[in-house]
Amino acid sequence: VIFDDESLVGQMVPNTVEVGGNMDENKVKVDVPELAINKVSDKEVYDVNETGHYTVEVTETKEDLTAMNVVIRDSIEDKGAAIVEGSIKLADADGNDLTEQVEITSDGTSYQINTGMNLAYGEKFVVTYDVTYTSESANATVRNVAQATADNLVIII
């Protein structure tokens, strides 16, 4: 059974079956996976023309659940920094390179990785990439925001 009504998340839903005039019912709890993101850089402060090295880990944190078709996005929100072309890589928790198996798009200040893969409880994807800082970023804070989604996640606003 696939539940596609977001209002059912966290609810106990009756699941009824009838065979040969006999009926049986039990209740199931509708739950969705949860993705956690941990993002780190090799330094806190960079000089102009320096390259920063970033690591983004995306982990499924709900036991017995799987995030389906995970998509990872990251965006530099301010001027003065650019993603180094060809530096975006994806691996699994064991370090196996998955880069050639996924679709990566980038416009120089953001990227999107369509993994086409699922993450079960405790599994993770590891993204690494490099960013160069230009004179426009001198004495400024450059915001860099990552997010992950999946086909079966519910985002409640």
For each residue, the residues with C-beta under 8 A, 3 or more apart:
1: 15 28
2:
3: 8 13 30
4:
5: 8
6: 9 154 156
7: 11
8: 3 5 11 13 30
9: 6 30 31 32 154 156
10: 29 30 31
11: 7 8 29 30
12: 27 28 29
13: 3 8 27 28 29 30
14: 25 26 27
15: 1 25 26 27 28
16: 23 24 25
17: 23 24 25
18: 21 22 23 24
19: 22
20:
21: 18
22: 18 19
23: 16 17 18
24: 16 17 18
25: 14 15 16 17
26: 14 15
27: 12 13 14 15
28: 1 12 13 15
29: 10 11 12 13
30: 3 8 9 10 11 13
31: 9 10 62 65
32: 9 62 65 152 153 154
33: 60 61 62 65 66 67 68 119 121 150 152 153
34: 60 61 62 65 153
35: 58 59 60 61 67 70 119 148 149 150 153
36: 58 59 61
37: 56 57 58 146 147 148
38: 56 57 59
39: 54 55 56 57 144 146
40: 54 55
41: 44 52 53 54 55
42: 52 53 54
43: 46 52
44: 41
45:
46: 43 50 51 52 133 137
47: 50 133
48: 133 134 135 137 138
49: 132 133 134
50: 46 47 132 133
51: 46 84 130 131 132 133
52: 41 42 43 46 81 130 131 132 133
53: 41 42 128 129 130
54: 39 40 41 42 127 128 129 130 131 144
55: 39 40 41 126 127 128
56: 37 38 39 72 74 126 127 128 146
57: 37 38 39 124 125 126 127
58: 35 36 37 70 72 119 124 125 127 148
59: 35 36 38 119 122 123 124
60: 33 34 35 65 66 67 119 120 121 122 123 124
61: 33 34 35 36 121
62: 31 32 33 34 65 121
63: 121
64: 121
65: 31 32 33 34 60 62 120 121
66: 33 60 118 119 120 121 152
67: 33 35 60 70 118 119 150 152 153
68: 33 118 150 151 152
69: 114 115 116 117 118 150 151
70: 35 58 67 115 117 118 119 125 148 149 150
71: 112 113 114 115 148 149 150
72: 56 58 90 112 113 115 125 127 146 147 148
73: 110 111 112 113 146 147 148 149
74: 56 110 111 127 129 144 145 146 147
75: 109 110 144 145 146
76: 81 82 83 109 110 131 142 143 144
77: 142 143 144 145
78: 81 137 140 141 142 143
79: 136 137
80: 133 134 135 136 137 138 140 142
81: 52 76 78 109 131 132 133 134 137 142 144
82: 76 108 109 131 132 134
83: 76 87 88 106 108 109 110 111 129 130 131
84: 51 87 129 130 131 132
85: 106 108
86:
87: 83 84 128 129 130
88: 83 99 104 106 111 113 127 128 129
89: 97 99 127 128 129
90: 72 97 98 99 102 104 113 115 125 126 127
91: 94 95 96 97 98 99 125 126 128
92: 95 96 98 123 124 125 126
93: 123 124 126
94: 91
95: 91 92 126
96: 91 92
97: 89 90 91 100
98: 90 91 92 101 102 115 117 125
99: 88 89 90 91 102 104
100: 97
101: 98 116 117
102: 90 98 99 113 114 115 116 117
103: 113 114 116
104: 88 90 99 111 112 113 114
105: 111 112 114
106: 83 85 88 110 111 112
107: 110 111
108: 82 83 85
109: 75 76 81 82 83
110: 73 74 75 76 83 106 107
111: 73 74 83 88 104 105 106 107 129
112: 71 72 73 104 105 106
113: 71 72 73 88 90 102 103 104 125 127
114: 69 71 102 103 104 105
115: 69 70 71 72 90 98 102 125
116: 69 101 102 103
117: 69 70 98 101 102 125
118: 66 67 68 69 70 150
119: 33 35 58 59 60 66 67 70 123 124 125 150
120: 60 65 66 123
121: 33 60 61 62 63 64 65 66
122: 59 60
123: 59 60 92 93 119 120
124: 57 58 59 60 92 93 119
125: 57 58 70 72 90 91 92 98 113 115 117 119
126: 55 56 57 90 91 92 93 95
127: 54 55 56 57 58 72 74 88 89 90 113
128: 53 54 55 56 87 88 89 91
129: 53 54 74 83 84 87 88 89 111
130: 51 52 53 54 83 84 87
131: 51 52 54 76 81 82 83 84 144
132: 49 50 51 52 81 82 84
133: 46 47 48 49 50 51 52 80 81 137 142
134: 48 49 80 81 82 137
135: 48 80 138
136: 79 80 140
137: 46 48 78 79 80 81 133 134 140 142
138: 48 80 135
139:
140: 78 80 136 137
141: 78
142: 76 77 78 80 81 133 137
143: 76 77 78
144: 39 54 74 75 76 77 81 131
145: 74 75 77
146: 37 39 56 72 73 74 75
147: 37 72 73 74
148: 35 37 58 70 71 72 73
149: 35 70 71 73 153 155
150: 33 35 67 68 69 70 71 118 119 153
151: 68 69
152: 32 33 66 67 68
153: 32 33 34 35 67 149 150
154: 6 9 32
155: 149
156: 6 9
157:
